[in-house]
Amino acid sequence: MSEDYLIRNCAPTLAGIKTANLFTCPYESKAEIVDALCRLNRKLSPKGLRVLPLRFSEKKALIYLYRPKQLSADLAQAEAVRILQSLGYDCGGSERCLVQLAQKLRAQEEFPHEIGLFLGYPPGDVCGFMENKPCSCKCVGCWKVYTDEAGAKRKFDQYRMCTKIYCQQWANGIDIERLAVAG
C-alpha cells in the first residue's frame, strides 16, 4: 500500500482535525498489505495514530486510520453511547467497540450506519441518518447532515483544504512522518 493512498484519503486525520478516515485499498498479497500497515504503524504511532485493516475482500482491504484518544472521547459522548448500546455494543471502551464494528463489517456486506460515530461524525447526524435514512437531510458532504448545517459545511471546507495542502506537500517531497501531526 502506498503512503500516497493514505495521504489522499486521510489528510484530515493525519492533520489532527478529524478522528478517523476509512478507505478501500487494492492489494496483491494480504501478507504484503499487512506488512505495509505494520510499517505505517511504526511511523505513525508516535504521533498518536493507528492504522488497521477492518475487512479484507477479493484483492481489496478496508483500511481505518484513527486517533485512539479522539475516538475514545467521541464514543464516550452520551448520545454516542446511547446509539451504540441500542445496537448491542458493549461500550466498555473504544477499542472494544472498534472490535465489535470490525466483526459487523466482516459479517455483512453493507456498512453499519453507526460507522459514522467511528469517523468523528456528530452523533445527532448519525442518529438522523439512522432514523430518516437518506431523506430529509439539510446538506451532504463527508456525511449527511441533519443538525448543524453551517458547522458541517465549515468542516467539509476545512477537510477539502487540508487534503489539497497535504497532497501538495506530499508531491513536494514532505514525508508522512512530517505530515502527521502529533496528538
GULOTI-716988 format. One record per residue (C-alpha): residue in one letter; x, y, z. Coordinates in steps of 0.5 Angstrom, whole numbers, padded with zeros to 4 digits, always signed. Layout:
BEGIN
AXYZ
...
This chain:
BEGIN
M+0000+0000+0000
S+0003+0007-0002
E+0003+0012+0003
D+0000+0017-0002
Y-0007+0013-0001
L-0006+0015+0006
I-0005+0022+0005
R-0010+0023-0001
N-0016+0019+0003
C-0014+0021+0011
A-0010+0028+0011
P-0015+0031+0016
T-0014+0025+0021
L-0006+0026+0019
A-0007+0033+0021
G-0011+0032+0027
I-0017+0036+0025
K-0021+0029+0024
T-0022+0023+0029
A-0021+0018+0023
N-0022+0016+0016
L-0024+0010+0012
F-0022+0008+0005
T-0021+0002+0001
C-0014+0000-0002
P-0013-0005-0007
Y-0007-0011-0006
E-0004-0016-0009
S-0002-0020-0003
K-0005-0020+0004
A+0002-0021+0007
E+0004-0015+0004
I-0001-0010+0006
V-0001-0013+0013
D+0007-0012+0013
A+0006-0005+0010
L+0001-0003+0015
C+0006-0005+0021
R+0011-0001+0018
L+0006+0005+0018
N+0004+0004+0025
R+0011+0004+0027
K+0012+0011+0023
L+0005+0014+0026
S+0004+0011+0033
P+0009+0016+0036
K+0004+0021+0033
G-0002+0018+0036
L-0005+0015+0030
R-0006+0008+0029
V-0008+0004+0022
L-0012-0002+0022
P-0015-0007+0017
L-0022-0007+0018
R-0024-0012+0013
F-0021-0016+0007
S-0025-0018+0001
E-0022-0020-0006
K-0016-0016-0007
K-0019-0010-0003
A-0018-0008+0004
L-0022-0003+0008
I-0017+0001+0012
Y-0018+0005+0018
L-0014+0011+0020
Y-0015+0014+0027
R-0013+0017+0033
P-0015+0013+0039
K-0015+0019+0044
Q-0020+0022+0040
L-0024+0016+0038
S-0025+0015+0046
A-0027+0022+0047
D-0032+0021+0041
L-0035+0015+0043
A-0036+0017+0051
Q-0041+0022+0049
A-0047+0021+0052
E-0051+0021+0045
A-0046+0016+0042
V-0046+0011+0048
R-0054+0011+0047
I-0054+0010+0040
L-0048+0004+0041
Q-0052+0001+0047
S-0058+0001+0043
L-0055-0003+0037
G-0052-0008+0042
Y-0045-0005+0043
D-0041-0006+0050
C-0039+0001+0051
G-0033-0001+0056
G-0028+0003+0052
S-0027+0005+0045
E-0022-0001+0043
R-0028-0006+0045
C-0033-0002+0041
L-0028-0002+0035
V-0027-0009+0035
Q-0035-0010+0035
L-0035-0006+0029
A-0030-0010+0025
Q-0034-0016+0027
K-0040-0013+0024
L-0036-0011+0018
R-0034-0018+0017
A-0040-0021+0018
Q-0044-0016+0013
E-0043-0013+0006
E-0046-0006+0008
F-0043-0001+0012
P-0047-0001+0019
H-0050+0006+0020
E-0046+0007+0027
I-0040+0007+0023
G-0040+0015+0023
L-0039+0015+0030
F-0032+0012+0029
L-0031+0017+0024
G-0032+0023+0028
Y-0039+0025+0025
P-0044+0028+0030
P-0048+0023+0034
G-0054+0028+0032
D-0053+0027+0025
V-0051+0019+0025
C-0058+0019+0029
G-0061+0023+0024
F-0059+0018+0018
M-0061+0012+0022
E-0068+0015+0023
N-0069+0018+0017
K-0065+0014+0012
P-0062+0019+0007
C-0068+0023+0006
S-0069+0030+0009
C-0062+0032+0011
K-0060+0039+0011
C-0054+0038+0006
V-0049+0033+0004
G-0041+0033+0005
C-0037+0028+0008
W-0043+0025+0011
K-0051+0027+0011
V-0052+0033+0016
Y-0059+0033+0020
T-0056+0038+0025
D-0051+0044+0025
E-0051+0045+0017
A-0047+0051+0018
G-0042+0048+0022
A-0042+0042+0018
K-0040+0046+0012
R-0034+0049+0015
K-0032+0043+0017
F-0033+0040+0010
D-0029+0046+0007
Q-0023+0045+0012
Y-0022+0038+0010
R-0022+0039+0003
M-0017+0045+0004
C-0013+0040+0009
T-0013+0035+0003
K-0011+0040-0002
I-0005+0042+0002
Y-0003+0035+0004
C-0003+0033-0003
Q+0001+0039-0005
Q+0006+0038+0001
W+0007+0030-0001
A+0008+0032-0008
N+0014+0037-0006
G+0017+0031-0002
I+0015+0032+0005
D+0015+0025+0008
I+0009+0022+0012
E+0012+0023+0019
R+0013+0030+0018
L+0006+0031+0015
A+0003+0027+0021
V+0001+0032+0027
A+0003+0029+0034
G-0004+0029+0038
